[in-house]
Amino acid sequence: MVSDQCLEVMGASRSEVKDVPSIVGGCMALSLKHDLAESFFDQWIRYAAEKKAFVGDWKTHRHDQAVASILALRLRMRKTPLTDLFAYNGELLTDKTIVHCMSIA
């Protein structure tokens, strides 16, 4: 769920973002050799530095993910499904898996 304040700061509407899949903020890869990725990263950092889109309850709103998802939509970025690259302990690993998150407990 995107907060009203985040939508306002980004000049976005609920209808614009209602079907946008959320980008997972904890596992993201960008090649800053590409202009599109550099533009995404620069804007994402700018919104984080301004702090206006990154306010509120972190238990119910992942500000980093909301801003990243809206930026990726607007920039028409191609996204790779997380399950193609990332697996938690116990999940199926494939030849594409580059991150395998295992518990230390």
C-alpha positions, 0 to 999 in steps of 0.5 A, a space after each residue: 500500500 502506498 501512503 497518501 503522502 508518498 503519492 502526493 510527493 511523487 505527483 502520483 494517483 492511486 489509479 496510476 499505481 493500483 496494479 503496479 507490482 512492488 519492487 522488493 527493496 531488500 534485493 535489487 540490482 542495477 547497472 549504473 552503466 545504463 542511463 535508465 538505471 542511473 536515472 532511477 537510482 538518482 531519483 530514488 536517492 533524491 526522494 529518500 534525501 528529501 524524506 517527504 515520501 519516506 515518512 510514516 509507519 514502516 510496519 505498514 508502508 515500505 517507503 523505499 519499495 513504494 518509491 522504487 515501484 512508482 519510478 520503475 513504472 514511470 521509467 518503463 523499466 524491465 524487471 526480473 522476477 525476484 524468484 528468478 534470482 533470489 531464494 530463501 532457505 528451503 526454497 528451490 534453487 535454480 541455475 539462475 539463483 544468485 542470492 540464497 538467503 539462509 538463516 543464522 539462527 
